[in-house]
Amino acid sequence: MKVENIFKNLNPDFNNEISEILFSEKNIRIEKIISTGQKSPEGFWYDQEETEWIIVLKGKASLKFQDGQRLNLKEGDYLSIPPHLKHRVEYTAKERETIWLAVFF
């Protein structure tokens, strides 16, 4: 066994979002995502086959759902997005990194 730290190797790229798979098995994938002002392209919607559970560990972000609902997320906020619930990232903080933990199952 090896102990890792979610905040290790935080080298934010202020031009690109960084995604790192921390764990993956048959029906589950856990990712660390570092955003620095990135958001979904205009007109793009995530429409995923699996459930996505996310938590904002650092920073802040905003999600928009196709039905018009908008959720503003701050450190410690989490939610579960069911399969095929179309959503997009509307905002992530530019002044510092936003660190997400996303669990897909």
N, C-alpha and C positions, 0 to 999 in steps of 0.2 A: 504494500500500500504506500501511496505517496500523498502527502498533504499539499494541496494547492491553495492559492489565494485569489479570489475574484478580482482584487484590485492590483494584482501583480502585472507588470508589463503594460501599464496604461500609457500608451504612446499615441494619443489622439492625433489623427490626421484631419486637420481642419478643412480639408477639401473633399474627403471621402469618409463615408461611414465604414466602420470596421465590424465585422462579424466573426466570431470564433466559436466553433462547436466545442463545448466542454465535455459532453457525454452524448453517446448515441448507441442505441440498441434497437432491437426489432421494432418496437412501437413507441419509442420515446426519443426525443432529441432535445438537448439543453444547449442554448446559445447565449453567449455574452455579446451584446451589441453596444458599440460606442458611437454615439451620434454627436455631431458638432455643428448643428444648424441644418442638417439635412432634413428633407421632407419628401413625401411621395411626389412623383412627377404629376403635373396637372392632368386630370382625367384618369389617373391610374387608381385602381382599387385592388387591394388584396382580396382574393377569393380562395381560401385555403381548404384543403381536404381534411385537415386535422384541427382539433381544438388547440388554441394557443392561450397559454396562461402567461401573463407578463407582470413584472414588477419593475418599477423605476427605483434603482438603488441610489443613484446620484443624479442631480440635475432636474429638468422638467421637460414636459412634452405635452402635445395635444393630439388626440385622435379624433377623426370624424368618421361617422358611419353613414352608409348610403341613405338611411332614412332621415338624415339631417342631424341626428344627435351628435353632440361634441362633448368630449371628456377632456378636462385639463388634469394632467397628472403631475404630482410632485413626489419628492423622495418618500419612499415607503408605500406609495399607492400601487395597488395591483388589481387585476381583473382577469376574467376568463372570457375568451372570445370563441363562441361556438363555430363549428365548421360552416363555411359558406356565408358567414355574416360579413358582407363586404365592408371594408374599412380602409382607411388611409392615415398616414402620419401627416398632420397638418403643420406641426411645429416641433422643433427641438431647440433648446437653448444654444445660442451662438457663442456666448461669453465664456462658457465652460462646457466640459463634456457631460452628456447625458448617458448614464450607464444603465442598460436594460438587462434583465435576465428573462429569457423567453424559454418556455417549456412547451414543446409540441408533442401531442400524443393523440 
